Amino acid sequence: MEYLNKLVSSINAPVSISNLQLNNRVVMAPMTQESSVKHIPGKVQVEHYGQRAKHGVGLIITEGTVIPHASANGHFNVPLMYSESALSGWRKVVNEVHRFDSKIFAQLWHVGGVREAAMPPEVGVPAVTPSGLSAPNIPNGKKLTIKEIDEVIAAYANAAKNAQLCGFDGIEIHAAHGYLIDQFLWQATNLRSDQYGGGAKNRYRFAAEVVTAIRDAVGPDFTIGFRWSQWKIQNFSARVFQSPEELAPFLQTVSEAGVDVFHTSTRRFWEPGFEGSERTLAGWTKAITQKPCIAVGGVGLGNDFLLGGPSSASQHVYESLIRGLEENEFDLIAVGRALLADPAWFSKLNQRSTQNNNHVLA
Ligand SMILES: Cc1cc2nc3c(=O)[nH]c(=O)nc-3n(C[C@H](O)[C@H](O)[C@H](O)COP(=O)(O)O)c2cc1C
């Protein structure tokens, strides 16, 4: 299992993104837990994130956090990125993660049309969306006016400032998976004909304005991440961008607005981004923007730590990961479910490689 040694050396290489030094290439993917009672992070969240930091994860991205806008939330017990009690809870989470020399970004989330009006904390407030749709042809909530769009953008900036004041090392804008920002990007949920809809350039104006407003609020030295995806919770096979040529102007625009690191959300990171090339979607993101990029999807899902070690299916995934990192196709790998199932996933992977070496030497 020579590849395990290679893997461990590739993923343990330190890396810097903007002005942050990360101890290794492993990122905890953002994962909603619905466990912040009444939307306030507490001891459970300190323990949850602290455990992953203790076991060596270089960068933690929090679950989606609610920005200070009445229609932003779509779930019970999802933590806020506003209010004194929520921010006080986040300060404790940040301190705990820093105690283990790991870094942490807050993911900023507005669910747009996915909200149901009965959802707390602002019970009764309807969803807001680009065109009054939660999914293609499925009406929900109200269409945003230009003034209301400005208010939502300001809420993103306020959330980012709150995260900065809590001591977070950066923020990640959740522009993926069919939530508000992605509803503007997606032709099927953006039927507007003003400056925020119609042609491709108009559809990514909202995303770019969110980045610009956040950059203005946090200054030049605070790290801004941007997560995007082709797939949507409303449709796993949706494709907003049909080719690298279509993707490039979007990514270049948000990059120039002030993004430091991209996070390309795919369900299997090793799959080609577009027909005609083996390059992954994370690889295209990095090639287009020349900025650091996080890949994600499908790492650590085999029974890697059972007797006998990783299966041949895991070997294929890990060999793709080594290749992606060594060939600079992407810089970091986010791990979701494997780290949710086992906070010690990363330290066990490192141990497995050491055991493997000892076995060979014996
Ligand atoms: C329980 C759960 C909650 C998730 N919540 C979020 C979220 O809040 N924000 C987000 O961008 N992605 C979310 N995701 C997607 C993950 O970040 C990740 O992209 C996905 O799980 C694929 O990675 P994996 O194969 O390593 O699990 C969630 C995934 C899971 C399993």
The ligand as a MOL file (V3000), in Angstrom:
LIG
                    3D

  0  0  0     0  0            999 V3000
M  V30 BEGIN CTAB
M  V30 COUNTS 31 33 0 0 0
M  V30 BEGIN ATOM
M  V30 1 C -25.3290 16.2870 6.8410 0
M  V30 2 C -24.7980 17.1850 5.7630 0
M  V30 3 C -24.9940 18.5470 5.8500 0
M  V30 4 C -24.4800 19.4070 4.8590 0
M  V30 5 N -24.6200 20.7590 5.0070 0
M  V30 6 C -24.0040 21.6010 4.1390 0
M  V30 7 C -23.9720 23.0050 4.3850 0
M  V30 8 O -24.4670 23.5270 5.3960 0
M  V30 9 N -23.3520 23.7830 3.4640 0
M  V30 10 C -22.7790 23.2710 2.3300 0
M  V30 11 O -22.2310 24.0180 1.5120 0
M  V30 12 N -22.7630 21.9320 2.1000 0
M  V30 13 C -23.3330 21.0940 2.9840 0
M  V30 14 N -23.2360 19.7370 2.8040 0
M  V30 15 C -22.4270 19.1930 1.6720 0
M  V30 16 C -20.9950 18.8660 2.1730 0
M  V30 17 O -20.2840 20.0530 2.4870 0
M  V30 18 C -20.1750 18.0940 1.1160 0
M  V30 19 O -20.0290 18.8780 -0.0180 0
M  V30 20 C -20.8050 16.7560 0.7460 0
M  V30 21 O -21.1540 16.0090 1.9150 0
M  V30 22 C -19.8510 15.9130 -0.1210 0
M  V30 23 O -18.6710 15.6200 0.5830 0
M  V30 24 P -18.4160 14.1350 1.2160 0
M  V30 25 O -18.5780 13.1690 0.0790 0
M  V30 26 O -16.9930 14.1970 1.7150 0
M  V30 27 O -19.4330 13.9200 2.2970 0
M  V30 28 C -23.7690 18.8700 3.7560 0
M  V30 29 C -23.5880 17.4870 3.6720 0
M  V30 30 C -24.0740 16.6440 4.6570 0
M  V30 31 C -23.8130 15.1570 4.5640 0
M  V30 END ATOM
M  V30 BEGIN BOND
M  V30 1 1 1 2
M  V30 2 1 2 3
M  V30 3 2 2 30
M  V30 4 2 3 4
M  V30 5 1 4 5
M  V30 6 1 4 28
M  V30 7 2 5 6
M  V30 8 1 6 7
M  V30 9 1 6 13
M  V30 10 2 7 8
M  V30 11 1 7 9
M  V30 12 1 9 10
M  V30 13 2 10 11
M  V30 14 1 10 12
M  V30 15 2 12 13
M  V30 16 1 13 14
M  V30 17 1 14 15
M  V30 18 1 14 28
M  V30 19 1 15 16
M  V30 20 1 16 17
M  V30 21 1 16 18
M  V30 22 1 18 19
M  V30 23 1 18 20
M  V30 24 1 20 21
M  V30 25 1 20 22
M  V30 26 1 22 23
M  V30 27 1 23 24
M  V30 28 2 24 25
M  V30 29 1 24 26
M  V30 30 1 24 27
M  V30 31 2 28 29
M  V30 32 1 29 30
M  V30 33 1 30 31
M  V30 END BOND
M  V30 END CTAB
M  END
